[in-house]
Amino acid sequence: MSSVCVGEFPTEHMIKEWVEQLQKDLISLTDTASGMDSLIQSYHNHRDRFKVESNDPTQLVATAAGNIEKLLATRSRALKKLAAEAEKYQMEHQWRDDYTEDEVIYYNSKDGINQTDKRFVPDDFQDDPDFKRKVSYNTTAVHIPTDIYEGYVMQRGPRASTDTSLSLALEDVFRRNKEEDPSLLWQVFGSATGLARFFPASPWMDSSKTQQKIDLYDVRRRPWSGSVSGLTLKLIRTSVSEMLETLSDDDYVNVVSFNEKAVQAACFRNLVQANVRNKKVLKKAVANISAKGITNYRGGFELAFKQLALVRIFTFSVGQHNYDKGPIQSMACDNRGYYYEIPSIGAIRINTQEYLDVLGRPMVKADRKAKQVQWTNVYLDALELGLVITGTLPVFNKTNTKADKERGGMK
C-alpha cells in the first residue's frame, strides 16, 4: 500500500510572480557584472569632459585596413631579410664533412633553464610580458623533433651541420628585425632536417610544467600489395592521414581506394581544397576503409590518373614486401614525382613529407615569382603565446655546382 503527496499546482498568479522575480534577479546580476551603474555615475560626474562626435564608418574601415596593411608590410620586409641572408650564406658556405662536437654549440630549448656542465644554457632568462614566459634576447634556441635523433641533426652529415651553422648565422638578422619592429614576436628558421632555431630563446615547456608531456612539435609540419590487412592496412591509414596534415589551404587533394573497382574514399568526385573541413572528411573516410575483394590495380590507377592528369605522381610502398618495386618507381619517375618506402610506423612522419622537397625544386628557378609571403589562418602558438597568425617565406638552395646539389641543402 502506498500514498502519493500531491502539491498544489501553480496558479497563473504564482507563475507571474516567479517570472517577475526572475526578471529582477537577472537585471540585478547583469548590472553587477557589467558595472553599468558605475559607468553611468562616472559619466554624470565627468559629463563636462565628454563631447559627441560623428564618425564616418567608411573612413574607420579604411584606416583600420591601412594600419593592418602597414603591419603586414613591415613583417614581410623582416621575413625577406631573413630569407635573403639565409640564401646568401648557403651560397657562400664551404662544405665540410669533419664537424666535431665542440664546434656545434647551441642552446637546446628542451634543456630548460637549469645550468649544466655539458650543455650550453643562457644565464639571462627574464620574464617577458609580451611572450608571457622567460626569454633571452641575447641568443637563439634550437628545437629538434622528438622522433629525430639529436646527434644526427647536429653532427651527422654536411647538410645537417650546414643547417646548424646557417641558422646560427641568422642571429644578427633576428636582432635587427626586433630592433626595427619591437612589436615583432617569434622569429623562426625551419630546416628540412627538422631543426628549428627561434628568437628570442626560450625553454620549450608549458607554463604548468606538465610531467611526461610528449613533445609532438615538428617545424616541417606546423602543416602508404598483397593483402593490405592487419599492420599494412594500419600503415596505409596512418600514412595517408599524416600526409594530409602536410597540406594547406593552397593545396588540392582527393583519396581513392580500390579493389575490384575504384571509388573515391569520401564524397568528393574531384580534387578539393585541403582545408580543415575537407581533410577531416577525408581522414574519416580513410579510417573506414577495409580490406576486401581482389585488387584491380588498373581501375585504381585509371581513376587516379584521370584526376591527376596535370600534376606530379608520388608513389609509396607501404609495409615489408618481396615483390618487384620497379613498376611503381617508374610510375613516379615518369610523372615528375618520387618513390618512397614506408616499412614501419616509425618511418611514416619522415617519408610522408619528403615529397615537399621534390615539389620545391622548380620553385628555385621561379625565384621572385615563387617567393611570396604566405600568411596562415589563426592558430594556437606552440609556446603558449595564444592565438597568432604567422607569415612564411621559402629559403632556396641556389648553389650552382653539381657537387653542392648532390650533397643536398634547403629546398
N, C-alpha and C positions, 0 to 999 in steps of 0.2 A: 504494500500500500504506500502510495507516495502523494505528496502535495506540492503544488507549484504556487509561488507567491508572485502575483502579477502586479507590477507597479502601475501607477496612474499614467495613462497615455498622454503625452504632451499636448496641450491645447494650442490653438493658434496664437493666443496671447503670450504663452510661455516661450514659444519659438521666436516670436518677435522680440521679446526681451533678450533672449540669448544672442540673436543676431546683432542687436544694438550694442550689447556689452562686448561682443567680439569685435565690432567695428571700432569701439572706443579703445580697446586694448591694442589693436593693430595700429591705429593712428598714434597712440602714445609710444609704442615701440618704434615706429618709423621716425617720429620726431626726435626720440632719444638717440637712435642710431645715426641719423643723418646730421644732427646738430642744427636743424632748421631754425629753431627758436634763437639759438645763439647767433646764427648768421644774420637773422632779421634784426636782432638787437644791435649787433655790431654795425649794420648798415645805418640804422637810425642814429646811432651815436656819432658816426663819421659821415653823415649824409653830405655835408658841405664839401667833402673831398672827392665826391663822385660826380661824373657827368655822363650823359647818354651820347653815344656816338653811333653813327650808321656805318655799316661795313658793306663793301662790295664782295659778295661771295666769289665771283669770278676772279677778282684780284687776289683774294685769300688763297684760292686753289693754285693760281699761277705762282704766287710767292712760295707756297709750300713745295710745289713741284720744282721750282728753281733751286731751292735750298737742297732738296734731295739730289738733284742733278749735279750740283756742285760737290756734294759729299761723295757721290759715286765716282765723279771725275777725279777727285783727289785720291781716293783709294785705288782707282785704276792706274794712276801715274805711279803710285808706290809699287803696285804689282809689276808694272812694266820695267821698273828699275831693277827689281829682283830678278826677273826673267832674263833681262839683258846681261846682268852681271854673271848669272849662272852660265849662260851660253858662252860668254867671253872666257870665263875660267875654264870651261870644258874644252874649248879650242886650244887654249894655251897650256893646258896641263900636260906634264910629262909623265907618261905611264910608267909605273913601277910594279914589279911582282914581289918585291922583298920588304914589304912593310913589316916593322916589328911592333910588338905590343906597346912598347914605350912611346912610339911615335903617334899612336892613336889615343889622344887624351880627350875625353868628353865627359859631360855630366849625364848619366843615365837617370832620367826622371823617375824611374821606378825605385831608385835607391832612397828616395825620401829626402830628409834634411839632416839625417844623422851623419856626422863626420866619421870616416874610416881611414885606415892607413893605406888600403889597397885601391880605393876608388876616389875619384875627384868629386867633391860635393861643395858647391858655393857656400861661403860663410856669411853672406849678406842678405839672406832672405828677410823680407819685411812684408807685413800685411798691407795689401793694396786695396783701397776702396773700389777702384774700377773693376778689378778682377775678382774681388771678394775672396782672395786667398793669398798665400805667401808667394812672392815673386822676387826675382833678381834681375835688374836691368843691366847688369854688368856681364852677363854671359847668356848663352842659349842652352837649351836642354834637348836631349835626344830621346826618342821613343822608338822601341823596336817591338813588333807584334809578338805576342806570346808564343805563337806557333813557329816562329823563326829563331834559329839558333843565333844568339848574340855574337858569338865568336866568328861565325861565317859572315855576318853583315859587316862587322867592324874590321876584320883582319884577313878574311879569306878572299883571295881573288882581286884583280886590279879594279874591276868595276865597283865592288863594294867599298874598297878603300878610297876610290875616287869620289864616290858618293859622300863619304865621310868628310874628306877634305874640301870638297865642293861646298857642302852645306856649311862648313865652318867658315869658308871664305865669304859667306853672305852676312856674317855677324855685323860688319860695319854698315851694310845697307839696311839691315833691320834697325839699327840705332838711328841712322839718319832719317829714315822714314818716320820713326817715332818722334824725333825732334821736330820735324816739319809738320806733323799732324799728331798732337798729343792725345787726341780722342781715339786714335787707332788702337785696336785691341790685339788679338793674337795674330802673329805673322808666322806662317808655316811653310817650310820647304819639304816636299814629299818625293822620295826616290822610288824607282821601280823595284828596288830590292826590299822595300818595306820600311826603310829608315825614314823617320820624320824628325826634323830639327825645328824647334819653335822658339819664338822670342816674345816676351821675356821668359826666362827659365822659371819653371815651377814644378814642384813634386807632383808626380802622377798618382794622385789618390783622391778619393772622395772625402768631403768635409767630415762625414761621420766616421771615417776610417774603418769601414766595414771589414771585418776579418774574412780572409779566404775568398774575397770577391775576385772573380775571374775577369781579367782584362781582355776584352774581345776587340779592342780598337785596332784598326789597320788603316793607315793613311791611304792605301790604294783602293779602299772600298768606302769611304765616307760620303752611294757609292753603291749520261755520260759516258754472230751472237750465239749463238747458242741460246739457251734459256736465260731469260733475264729475271728469273725468280730469285727469292732469297736475298743474299747480300748484294748481288749485282743490281737488282731492281731498286734496292735501297740506295745504292750508289748513284744510280741514274736520277732518282727523285731528288736526292740531296744536291747533286751536281747541277741539275737544271735550276733548282731554287737558288743556289749560290750564284750562278751565272746571271740570273735575273736581277739579283741585287747589285750587280756591277753596272746595270743600265740606268740611264737617267731620262728625264722628260724629253731630251733631244733625240732619243733612240726609238726605233720601232721594232716590234718583235711579235712572234707567234710561236706556238708549240704544237707539233704534230706527233701523234702516236700511230702505230700501225701494227697489224698482224696480217690477217688475210686481206684486209683493206685499210686504207689510210684515212684518218679523220683528224680534224682539229681537236686538240685536247680540251679546249674550252669552247665558248660560244662564238669566238671570233673567226670570221671567214677569211680575213686578210690580215696583213701586218697592222698592229695597233700601237699607239704611243705607249712607251714604257713608263707610264705614270704610276703612282702608288696604287690606285684602284685597279688598273689593268694587271699589274704584276701580282697583286693579291689574288685576283681571279685565276690567273694562270698557275700560280703556285698551288692553289686549292685543287685545280683540275689535275695537275701533275701528281699530287698526293693521292688522288683517287684512281690513278692508272693501275691496272692489274695485268699480270702476265697470263695470257691465254691464247689458244689458237696457234696457227702456223705463221711463221714470219715471212711476209712477202715484201722483200726489200724494194722491188721495182715500184710498187704502188706508193710506198713511203717516200722514196726519192723523187718520183714524178711530181707528187704534190708539193714537196719541199722546194724543188727547183722551179716549179711554176710560180710560187710566191716569192722566191729569192732570185729571180732571173737576173737582176741588175746589181746584185750585191755579192760580197765575198762569202765563201763557204768554209766554215771551220768544222773539223771532224774530231770526235773524242772517242777513244777506245776505253770503255769502262769495264773494270774488273780484270782478272788474270785469265788469259786465254792462250791457246796454242795455234789459232788459225792464222792465215796469211793476212797481214795488215796492209799489204801493198795497195790493194784497191781503194781503201778509204784514205790512205796517204795521197795517192794520185788524185783522188777526187778533190781534196783540199788544195793541192798544188795547182791543179788545172783551173781552179776557180779563185785564184789570188788569195787563198786563205792559208791555213796552217793545220797541222795534225798534232794532237796531244794525247797522252796516255794518262788515265786515272786508275791506277791499280788498286788503290785503297782509300779509306776515308781521309787519311792524313794528307793526301795529295789533292783533295778537292779544292780547297781555298786558293792554293797557289796556281794550279793548272787552269782553273776556270776563268782566271783573269789575265792569263798570258796573251790572249787574243788581242788585248788592247795595244800591246807592242806592235803587232802587225798592222793594225788599223792606223797607228800613229805614224808609220813610215812615210806615206805620201804627204803628210802634213808638213814635214820639214821643208820640202820644195815649195809648198804653198806660201811659206813664210808669213808675211803680214796678213794675208787674207785668212790664214788659219789661226792667227793669234788675236782672237777677240776675247775680251774679258767676259767670263760667264758668271752670272750671279745665281746662287742657289735659292731655293724656297726657304722659308723659316724652318729651322730645326733646332734641336736641343744640343747645346755645346757639350762635348765630352768632358771638359774640365769645369763643368757646373757654372758656366757664365750665364746660363739661362737661354732664352730663345734668341738666336742670332741668324744673320744671313752672311754668306761668305762669297767673296769674289775669287775666281781661279783663273790662272793663265798657264799654258803649257810651256815647258822648257825643252828645247830640241837639242840633240847632239849634232852639231854642224861640222864635225871633223871630216876631212876630205880623204884621208889615206885609207887604203883598204885594210891595213893592219888595225887601225883605230876602230873601224867599223866592225871588224871581226871580234874585237875584244868587247864590244858592246858599249853601252852608255845609256844616257837618258833619252827616252823617245819623246 
